[in-house]
Amino acid sequence: MKKSALLFVLFATIAWAQSERAATTPAPVVSPEILPDQRVVFRLRAPNVEEVTIAGDFWLEQRRVEKLVKDEDGVWSITVGPLFPDLYSYFFLVDGMPIPDPANGAIKPGIRTTQSMFTVPGEQTALLEARPVPHGEVRIVHHQSSVLDRVMRMHIYFPPGYEESQARYPAMYLLHGGGDDDGGWVDIGRAHLILDNLIAQGRARPMVVVMPSIWALPPPVPTERREANNALFVKYLAQDVIPYVEESYRVLAASESRALGGLSYPNILPDTWLPNVEKFDHIGFTSNGLRADRIAYYEEQFPGVLDDPDNVKRVKVYVGDGVNAMTFTSAKYLAEDLERRGYDTTFTMTQGIHGWPWFRRYFAEFAQLVFR
């Protein structure tokens, strides 16, 4: 057989194999699909499983889970919404096993469950987007902790113009939650973009935001070790983080120029605030609070601190939470208790759950109130 004939047979065979493969390979699954009416379709190809459900922070019911329906091709699907424009996270449970959406490359990292992310676009997401405004910088900083005797990591946001300026800036110390690490307020919280946009609009003062890891003990921390983790973190923040930041960067070292806020892995925010109350003039509770028994505990541990006239006059408190959050009762109780004691207290109540779409809103409000 001539060489040209052999080549023809070879190419014909390859073309046939490719066409056969194309005929037997399923089309890629599109998930999530954002529809024009703001409904969202989620899909997962899993022909050999018994049940697929989905959990996400786009519902107004805490821990809501819904079943997907399987079609004849083994593709499971569900349509939700319409959803309010925002950035959301979700994951599938495949026969009870949590997995991110394999068709979605946008990942929300976490220390327990890796989830997927998507955005429903709209005017309401403007604060979360990289818009044509001056932008700050987020640095990943590693430093040696004398308290913990190991290298720790934190994310630090520097506002637009920091490098060019010789000015000193106020500093917010922003804590992540129990499911995240020190990158949480950047990866899913979008704190840097929120501040870029608020500063550009004149709605927030330029500030440095320090996002340390709350994990003084390696995560995930067992329930019985939470108090130990918190006690170590308090020392780490006061003895390592704040001195490191104030020695290394141009930040103002006075209580009126420091804020403490964010999420509260159980009690870590008040655990940190009360023994260091003289260090912060601003405290922000983002979808968390305290019940009467825990406040009584602090009154015993730190006698007179909560009712000290100087603290009451000086410290400004922000509390934000949603009526559908499992933390709402404690958030409302804390806001009412501190207001009764005479603190300048702002309480924002929404219809939200304990989830990132709402955490971001409370952070944006807190950022506009501090250092004024």
N, C-alpha and C positions, 0 to 999 in steps of 0.2 A: 504494500500500500504506500502511495506517495506521501511525502511529508505533509503536503497541503491537505490531503484527505484525513490524515491522522489528526491534524490540528482542528479540522472541522468537527470530527467525531468528539474530540476532547471538549471543545467549546460547547457543542450541543449537549454533551453529558452534564457539564457544569450548569448550563442554563436550565436543563430539566431538573437537576437536583435543587437548584435555587427556587424554582417555581413550586416544586413539591413541598419544600420547607415553608415557603410563604403560604401555601394552601393549608398547612397543618399548624402553623404558629398562630396563636390567637392575637388579635389586634391589641395594642397596648391599652390598658385601662386608664381613663382620665379621672383623676380624683385629687383634690376636690374640683368640681366644676361650678364656677360662680355664674349663676343665671342672671339675665338682665333685670329681673324683678327682685334681686338680692336673696333669692333662695339658693341653697347650696346642695349639690348632689355629691355624696360620698360613695365610692365603689371599692370593692376588694375582690380580686379573683382568688377563690379558695374553694374549688369544687368538692374537696374531700373532707370538709369539716362539717360539724353538726350545727353550730350556731355562731353567728357574728353579731356583736353589739358594738355600740359606739358611745363614748363618754367625751364630753367637751365642756368648755366654759362659755358656750353661747346660749345656754338656756338660763331661765330665771329660777330654776329649781336646783338646789345643791345636790350634787352626786346623782343627777338624773342619768339614766342609761336607756337607750332605745335599741330595738332589734332591727337588723338589716334583713332584706328579703332576697333570696337567691333565685336567679333566672335559670333557663335551660342550659346556658353556657357555663354555669358555675360561678357567675359574677354576683356578688352580694351588693345591694345598694339601699340607700335611704336618702330622702330629700327633706331638708329642714329649712325653717324660715318662713317668710323673709327675715333676715337678720339685720340688725342695726349696723351701719358701717363701723368696723373696728378690726383689730387684730385678735385672732382667736387661736386657741390650741385644742387638740383633740387626740384621741388614740382609739384603736380598735381592741376589743377583747375577742380573741379567736378561741372558741371552746374554753373560755376563761383566762387565756393567756394574753396579757397586754402587749401590743406591738404598735409602733408608729405606722403610718400609712406608707407602704412601699412605693406607691406611685407619686409621692410628694417628697421632694428633696429639701423642703424647708423644715428644719428640725429645731425643736425647743429642747435643749439639753436639760437634764435633771439628775439628781442623785438617786432617784428611785425608778421613775418611769420616763422613758424617752418618748416625747410626744411630737406631733406634727403641728405646723402652723399654717395659717392662711389669712388673707386680708379681704374683707368685703369693702371695696372702695367707696368713697363718698366724701363730702366736705367735712364730715365730722372726724375724719382720720388725719386732718391736716397737721395737727400737733405731732403725730407719730412719724411723719415723713421727712426725708431729707429734702428740704425746700431750698430755693435760691436765696439763702440768708447766710451771714457769717457763721461758720461752724467752729465748735470747740474740738477738743481732742480727748480721746480716752486712752489712757496708758495702763498696761498690765504691769504691775510692780511686784517684784519679789523682794522680801526683806527678812532678815534674821530676827526671830522673836526670842527675847531673853526669857519671857514668861513661859513659853511653850517649848523652848529649846529646839526649835526647828525652823526651817524656812517657810514663811507663809506668803500667800498671794492676795493681792487686792486690785480692784479696778479703780482708777481715779479719773474723774472728768475734770478737764481744765476748760474754762469758758473761752469764747472767741476773744482774741487779742491778748491772751495771757503771755505768750512768748514775747510779743513786742512791747508789752507794758512793764513798768517797774512797780506797779501798784500791788498792794496786798489785798487779798480777797477773803470774804467770809467762807466758812467751810461747813458743809453738811455731811454728817456721818450717817449713811443710809444702809440699813440692814436688810438682807434678803430673807426669804422664808425657809421653812423646814424642808421643802422639796427641791431647793435650788443651791447654787454655790454663788461665789462672789461675782460671777458674770451675769446673774439673773436679771438685775436691773438694767443691763445693757441688752442682752440677747432677746429677752421677751418684754422687759419693762420699758425699753426705748427712752430711758431717763435722759440720755445725752441729747437725743433729737427733740424731746419735749422742752428741755432747757434751751437749746439753740433757738427754737421758735419763740418761746416765751421771752427770752432776752431780746431777740430781734424786735419783738412787738412792744418792748418796754414794760412787760407785765411781770417780770422777775428780775432781780438784781443778778449781775454776773457773780458766780460763786464756784468754788471748787467743791466737788462731791466725791467723798471717799467711800468706797463700797468694799468693806473688808469681808473676809470669810468669817461667818459666825461659828465655824466648826473648830472649836478648840480641841475637841476629840474627833477622831476620824469618823466620818458619817458612813451609813446612817447610825445615829446615836440611839441606843435602846432607851425606852421610856424611863427606866430606873436610873439612867445616867444623865438625864437632862439637867438636873440641878447642878451636877458636877461640871457639865459642859458650860452652862451659863456662868458659873462662878469663875471658871478659868477665862472665859471670853471677857468678862468685866475687867479682869486684871490685864488681859492682853490689849484691850482697847485703850485703857487708861495709861498703862505703863509702856506700851510699845507703839501702838498705832498713832495716837495723837501726838506724842513727842516726835516720832519719825516724820510725820507730815509737817509739823510746825518747824522742824529743823531743816527739812529738805526742800520745802516749797514756800512760795510767798502767800501765806495765809495769816490772817489776823488771829492772835492768840489771846482772845478775851471771850468771856461767856456770851456777850451780846453778839459776837460774830461766829458762834458755834450753834449748830442745830443737830439734833439727833432724831431720827425717824425711820419709818419703813415698816416692814412686816415684823411679826413677832412669833418666831418659833417659840412655843409656849413660855411666856413670861420673860423672854430675854430682853425685850425693850425696856420694861420697867425695872427689871433686875439690873440693867446697865445704868439707867437714868438716876435712880434714887441714891445710890452710893456716890454718884458723881454729879449731884444736882447743881453744885456750884459751877460746873463747867459749861452748862448749856442754858441759854435763855429761850430756846425753842425746842419743843418736843412734839412729834407728829406720829399718831397711831393710825396706821393704814390697815383698815379692816381687822382690828384687834382691840382688846380692851381688858378690863379686870372686873372680877366679881367681888362681892363684899368680903368673902373670906380671905382672898388674896390681899386686898387692901388692908384688912386687919393684920395680916402677916407682916406687911411692910411697916405698919405703924409700930409693931412690936420690934422689928429688926432695926428700924431707923426712927427712934422716938422723936417726935416733934418736927420732923423734916417736912412732911406734907402740909402742916399748918404753920410753918415758919413764915412770919409776915414778909420777910425779904423774898423768900421763894414765891409766895403767892403774888406779890407785886411784880416780880421780875419775869417769871416764866410764863410764856404764852403757849397754849396747848391747842393742837388740832387733832380732831378725831373724825375719821370718815369710815362709814360702813353702810351695808345694804340690808334691808329688812329680810331678805332671803338668804343671808349669810348665817352660818352656824355660830359666827362670832358676834352677831348683832346685839344680843342681850348684854353681853359683857361690855361692848363698845358704848352702848347707850348708858349703862350704869356708870362707867368710868367718866364719861362726859358730864353727866349730871352731878356726880360726886365732886369732881374738881370745880365745876361751876359753883356748887354750893359752898365750897371752901373759899371762893373768891377769885379763882384763877380766870384770866382772860381766855375763855374757851370757845373755840369754833367747832361746831358739830355739824357735819354734812351727812344727811340721811338720803340714801338712794333706794331704788328697787333691786339693787344688785345682789350678787352672790359673793362668796369668798373666792375671787378669781382675778386673773390679770387684767381683763378689760376694765375692771373696777379699781384695782390697785393703781393703775396708771392715772386714772382720773383723780384719785385722792392725792397722789404724789404731785400732780400738776397744781392742785389747789394749795397744798402745803408749800410748794416752792414759791408761789406768789405771795404768801403771807410772811415768810421769814425774812429777817434782816431789813425790815422796813422802819 
